[in-house]
Every structure is written in structure tokens, then in C-alpha cells.
Amino acid sequence: MDERGLFYYIGTQGRTQPWRNPAEAGWVTATWSSDNTGRPSDAFSRQPSECRTNSTNIPSWHMVDLGVGRLFTPTRYTLRHSNNQGYVEYRLQSWRLEGSLDGASWRTLDEHTNEPNAIPARPDAMATFAVAPAQAFPARHFRVLMSGPSPNGGNILMLSGLEMYGSLRQPQ
């Protein structure tokens, strides 16, 4: 994860303080569909981890609420896979990045279906994806929704990193 994205910006309070995980500091709220290993806040850590949901029926998801008054319009985003070699075949290959103003009504920002090589098959692998300008809109809530099985047929959502890029509107 780099120092140019939304969660780095929030985690340094606008680049005015040393980095803190924004979910652990309470500056954003992270949740997920079920917990197995790790915590939802691990997706905003600077270090890769073994962070995953339970093996449940799809769709599994990971969500972040930016908080009251914050709206973000993404242009691209980065996903990072788990740091565990044994789980490289659990990487995402079918998912949607979705946005919402209220956390209830969701719109698709980007979608990938059955792309086993979208995220490289190695621990800590990262990949960055564009949000088409026609799909972009300002939202307060974002989620990565697993929409199909991983390359090995599993239903475990492995996500140890999420960063987003675009424009932020914050309360004054």
C-alpha cells in the first residue's frame, strides 16, 4: 500500500500526523460478512496479514463506512491478497466494488467475473483496478463483494489490503 490513497490520507489525518490504522483509530468503520481470521481493520493495515471471512455461501463482503459528511469518488482501487502461501488459490477472481450513500442501497463501481489472474498467485500480491468514469459517483460506504468462487472453488474472502484513489469531500 502506498502513501497516495484515501486510507493513508485519513490514517495520517491529512498527512499531518504519523500513520495510524484509520479503522483502529475510529476514523472509519470496517465490517465484514463473517469473521474467521484477523479483523476487518486489517484491510487498512500497512502490513499484509492473514485476514479472511468464513467459508459461507457467496456473497461474502468487506465494507467500510467513511463517516458522516465524508464522500469519496473513486477513480481506482488496490486490493491485496493474504500473506499466507497456503491460501494463494483463495484470491479473488469474481467481485464487485460497490458504493452507497446510506449503506443499504448499493451501486456497482467496478466488476470482475471469473478472472483468476486479476490478482497474482502469490502471498501479499496486490493489483490496482480502474473505476470507469461513467461508473464513478460520490459515496460514503464502500464494499468489496465476492460474487463468485476463488480459483480453487472456495467461498472464503481473503482481503488483507484495500486502498482507494480519487477525490474526497470532507466536512469543514
C-alpha positions in Angstrom: 0.0 0.0 0.0 1.3 3.4 -0.8 1.0 6.9 0.6 -1.2 8.4 -2.1 -4.6 6.8 -1.3 -7.6 7.7 0.7 -7.0 5.4 3.7 -3.4 6.6 4.1 -4.7 10.2 4.0 -7.3 9.5 6.7 -4.8 7.5 8.7 -2.4 10.4 8.8 -5.2 13.0 9.4 -4.5 14.7 6.1 -0.8 13.9 6.2 -0.4 16.0 9.4 0.2 13.1 11.9 2.1 9.8 11.9 0.2 6.9 10.3 -2.5 5.1 12.4 -4.8 2.4 11.1 -7.9 4.5 10.4 -10.3 1.7 11.4 -8.5 1.0 14.6 -8.4 4.8 15.4 -12.1 5.0 14.8 -11.8 7.4 11.8 -13.6 4.9 9.5 -15.7 1.8 10.4 -14.8 -1.5 8.9 -17.1 -4.6 8.9 -17.4 -7.9 7.1 -19.9 -10.6 6.4 -18.3 -13.1 8.9 -15.0 -13.4 10.7 -12.6 -16.3 10.6 -9.0 -15.0 10.9 -7.9 -11.4 11.5 -10.1 -8.3 11.9 -12.0 -6.1 9.4 -9.5 -3.3 10.3 -6.6 -5.5 8.9 -7.6 -4.4 5.4 -6.3 -0.9 6.2 -3.0 -2.0 7.8 0.3 -1.0 6.2 1.4 -4.7 6.5 -0.1 -7.7 4.8 -1.9 -10.2 7.1 -3.9 -13.3 7.0 -7.4 -11.8 7.0 -10.4 -13.8 5.8 -14.1 -14.5 6.2 -15.6 -17.9 6.9 -16.4 -20.3 4.1 -20.0 -19.4 3.7 -22.4 -19.1 0.8 -21.4 -16.3 -1.5 -21.7 -13.3 -1.3 -19.0 -12.6 1.3 -18.1 -9.0 1.7 -15.8 -6.4 3.4 -17.3 -2.9 4.0 -16.0 0.5 5.1 -18.0 3.5 6.2 -16.1 6.7 5.8 -18.3 8.5 8.3 -20.8 11.3 8.4 -20.1 14.1 5.9 -17.3 12.3 4.0 -17.9 11.5 0.4 -15.4 9.9 -1.9 -15.4 9.5 -5.7 -13.1 6.7 -6.6 -11.1 6.5 -9.9 -9.1 3.4 -9.0 -8.5 1.0 -6.1 -6.0 -1.6 -5.0 -6.7 -5.0 -3.4 -4.1 -7.0 -1.6 -4.3 -10.8 -1.0 -3.4 -12.7 2.2 0.2 -13.2 3.3 -0.3 -16.9 3.6 1.3 -19.1 0.9 -1.3 -21.8 1.6 -4.1 -19.5 0.5 -2.9 -18.2 -2.9 -5.7 -20.2 -4.6 -8.3 -18.3 -2.5 -7.5 -15.0 -4.1 -10.4 -13.0 -5.5 -11.4 -13.7 -9.1 -15.0 -12.6 -9.1 -16.0 -9.5 -7.2 -17.7 -6.1 -7.3 -16.6 -2.9 -5.8 -19.8 -1.1 -4.7 -20.6 2.3 -3.3 -23.5 3.6 -1.3 -24.7 6.8 0.3 -26.7 5.1 3.0 -25.1 1.6 3.4 -28.4 0.0 2.2 -28.7 0.8 -1.5 -25.6 -0.2 -3.4 -24.4 0.6 -6.9 -21.6 -1.1 -8.8 -18.4 0.9 -9.3 -16.3 -1.9 -10.9 -16.9 -5.6 -11.5 -14.7 -8.6 -12.3 -16.1 -12.1 -13.2 -14.0 -15.3 -13.4 -10.6 -13.6 -13.8 -8.2 -16.0 -12.0 -5.2 -13.9 -12.8 -6.6 -10.5 -11.8 -4.6 -10.7 -8.6 -1.3 -12.6 -9.0 -1.0 -16.1 -7.4 1.5 -15.3 -4.6 1.3 -14.2 -1.0 0.9 -10.4 -0.4 0.0 -9.9 -4.1 -1.6 -6.6 -5.0 -3.4 -5.4 -8.1 -4.9 -2.0 -8.9 -8.1 -1.6 -10.9 -9.7 1.4 -12.6 -13.2 2.7 -11.9 -14.7 3.8 -15.3 -15.6 7.5 -15.2 -19.2 6.5 -16.2 -19.4 4.3 -13.2 -17.9 6.6 -10.6 -20.0 8.6 -8.1 -19.5 10.0 -4.6 -20.3 7.6 -1.8 -19.8 7.3 1.9 -19.9 3.4 2.1 -17.8 1.1 0.0 -17.7 -2.7 -0.1 -15.8 -5.5 -1.9 -18.4 -8.1 -2.6 -17.3 -11.6 -3.6 -19.6 -12.6 -6.5 -18.2 -16.0 -7.4 -15.7 -18.6 -6.0 -12.0 -18.3 -5.8 -9.8 -20.2 -8.3 -10.0 -23.3 -6.1 -13.8 -23.1 -5.8 -13.8 -21.8 -2.3 -16.0 -19.1 -0.8 -13.5 -17.5 1.6 -13.0 -13.8 1.1 -9.3 -13.1 1.5 -8.5 -9.4 1.7 -5.6 -8.1 3.6 -5.4 -4.7 1.9 -7.7 -2.1 0.4 -6.7 1.3 -0.8 -8.7 3.7 -2.9 -7.8 6.7 -5.1 -9.9 9.6 -6.3 -11.4 12.7 -4.7 -12.5 13.2 -1.2 -15.1 15.7 0.2 -14.9 16.1 3.9 -16.9 18.1 6.5 -15.5 21.6 7.0 
